[in-house]
Amino acid sequence: METKKKSESSIGASSLLVIIVVVSLVCFAALSITSASADLRLSQKLADRTSTYYTACNEAQDTLKSLSVSFSSIYEDSASEDEYMQIIEESLSVSLTFSYPMNENQILQVSVSPLYPEDASGDFLQVTSWQVVNITSPELDESLPVFQKK
């Protein structure tokens, strides 16, 4: 009887394949953790930006409401459209543009113009501009931290 000899190369092939698969899985796990961490930081920045934007919007809406109330009062005291516009120009500043800070790089800028309504229930002002303005260039984060110490 002849005995078959096992080749020496086939003995370690399965072990080598298992090692390669395990190393690949560890690499994919590390990449997944890094990607999840970056997504978390981006989500937090976006949530903060959205929160500050809506805070500025609320402040602008409060200003518009108080301005509309004062225009309504002026409307009731005036006899004509010319008198209404003249009183508004005299009582308010030349510009009807308001700025609300959002962060160190941006402001919310709102511009309005007065309207003369046909009756007291009409609109007293019209928003002509509502925009986020960059006041400085933001500093870009170009680093690529893989692991961060906390």
C-alpha positions as CSV (number, residue, x, y, z in Angstrom):
1,M,0.0,0.0,0.0
2,E,1.1,3.4,-0.9
3,T,0.5,6.2,1.6
4,K,-0.3,9.6,0.2
5,K,1.8,12.4,1.4
6,K,0.2,15.7,2.1
7,S,1.8,18.7,0.5
8,E,3.3,21.2,2.9
9,S,1.7,24.1,1.2
10,S,-1.8,23.0,1.8
11,I,-1.4,22.7,5.5
12,G,-1.0,26.5,6.1
13,A,-3.3,27.8,3.3
14,S,-6.5,27.6,5.4
15,S,-4.8,29.3,8.4
16,L,-3.5,32.0,6.1
17,L,-6.9,32.5,4.6
18,V,-8.5,32.8,8.1
19,I,-5.8,35.4,9.1
20,I,-6.5,37.5,6.0
21,V,-10.3,37.4,6.6
22,V,-9.9,38.4,10.3
23,V,-7.5,41.3,9.4
24,S,-9.9,42.4,6.7
25,L,-12.8,42.4,9.2
26,V,-10.8,44.4,11.7
27,C,-9.9,47.0,9.0
28,F,-13.6,47.3,8.0
29,A,-14.6,47.7,11.6
30,A,-12.0,50.5,12.2
31,L,-13.2,52.3,9.0
32,S,-16.8,51.9,10.2
33,I,-16.1,53.4,13.6
34,T,-14.2,56.3,12.0
35,S,-17.1,57.0,9.6
36,A,-19.7,56.8,12.4
37,S,-17.6,59.3,14.5
38,A,-17.3,61.7,11.6
39,D,-21.1,61.5,10.9
40,L,-21.8,62.1,14.6
41,R,-19.6,65.3,14.6
42,L,-21.3,66.5,11.4
43,S,-24.8,65.9,12.8
44,Q,-24.0,67.8,16.0
45,K,-22.6,70.8,14.0
46,L,-25.7,70.7,11.8
47,A,-28.0,70.6,14.8
48,D,-26.2,73.5,16.4
49,R,-26.4,75.5,13.2
50,T,-30.1,74.8,12.7
51,S,-30.8,75.7,16.4
52,T,-29.0,79.1,16.1
53,Y,-30.7,79.8,12.8
54,Y,-34.2,79.3,14.2
55,T,-33.3,81.3,17.3
56,A,-32.4,84.2,15.1
57,C,-35.6,83.6,13.1
58,N,-37.7,83.8,16.3
59,E,-36.0,87.1,17.3
60,A,-36.7,88.5,13.8
61,Q,-40.3,87.4,14.0
62,D,-40.6,89.2,17.4
63,T,-39.2,92.3,15.9
64,L,-41.5,92.1,12.9
65,K,-44.5,91.7,15.2
66,S,-43.6,94.7,17.3
67,L,-42.9,96.7,14.2
68,S,-46.3,95.7,12.7
69,V,-48.0,96.8,16.0
70,S,-46.3,100.2,15.9
71,F,-47.2,100.6,12.2
72,S,-50.9,99.7,13.1
73,S,-50.9,102.4,15.7
74,I,-49.4,104.9,13.2
75,Y,-52.1,103.9,10.7
76,E,-54.9,104.6,13.2
77,D,-53.4,108.0,14.0
78,S,-52.9,109.1,10.4
79,A,-55.5,110.5,8.0
80,S,-53.9,109.6,4.7
81,E,-51.3,107.5,3.1
82,D,-48.9,110.4,2.7
83,E,-49.2,111.3,6.4
84,Y,-48.8,107.6,7.3
85,M,-45.5,107.3,5.3
86,Q,-44.3,110.6,6.7
87,I,-44.8,109.6,10.3
88,I,-43.0,106.3,9.7
89,E,-40.0,108.0,8.1
90,E,-39.9,110.5,11.0
91,S,-40.3,108.0,13.8
92,L,-38.1,105.2,12.5
93,S,-34.5,105.1,11.4
94,V,-33.8,105.5,7.7
95,S,-33.1,101.8,7.3
96,L,-35.6,99.1,8.1
97,T,-32.9,96.4,8.0
98,F,-32.3,94.3,11.1
99,S,-29.4,92.0,11.8
100,Y,-29.4,89.0,14.2
101,P,-26.2,87.2,15.1
102,M,-26.2,83.4,14.5
103,N,-22.6,82.6,15.2
104,E,-19.2,84.3,14.9
105,N,-19.3,84.0,11.1
106,Q,-22.9,84.6,10.1
107,I,-25.8,86.9,10.8
108,L,-29.5,86.8,9.7
109,Q,-30.3,90.0,7.9
110,V,-34.0,91.0,7.5
111,S,-35.2,94.0,5.5
112,V,-38.8,95.3,5.5
113,S,-40.7,98.1,3.9
114,P,-43.8,99.7,5.2
115,L,-47.1,99.2,3.4
116,Y,-50.3,101.2,3.5
117,P,-53.2,98.8,3.9
118,E,-56.7,99.4,2.6
119,D,-58.1,98.6,6.1
120,A,-56.8,98.1,9.6
121,S,-56.7,94.3,9.2
122,G,-54.3,94.4,6.3
123,D,-50.5,93.9,6.2
124,F,-48.5,96.9,7.5
125,L,-45.1,95.7,6.3
126,Q,-43.6,93.6,3.6
127,V,-40.4,91.5,4.1
128,T,-38.1,92.4,1.2
129,S,-35.1,90.4,2.3
130,W,-34.5,87.5,4.6
131,Q,-31.0,86.0,4.2
132,V,-28.1,84.6,6.0
133,V,-25.0,86.7,5.4
134,N,-21.4,85.6,6.0
135,I,-19.5,88.3,7.8
136,T,-16.2,86.5,7.9
137,S,-14.8,83.4,6.2
138,P,-15.1,80.3,8.3
139,E,-11.9,78.4,9.3
140,L,-11.9,75.1,7.5
141,D,-11.0,72.0,9.5
142,E,-8.6,70.1,7.2
143,S,-7.2,67.7,9.7
144,L,-8.1,64.0,9.6
145,P,-8.1,62.7,13.1
146,V,-8.7,59.0,13.2
147,F,-8.8,58.6,16.9
148,Q,-9.5,61.4,19.3
149,K,-8.6,61.5,23.0
150,K,-11.4,62.7,25.2
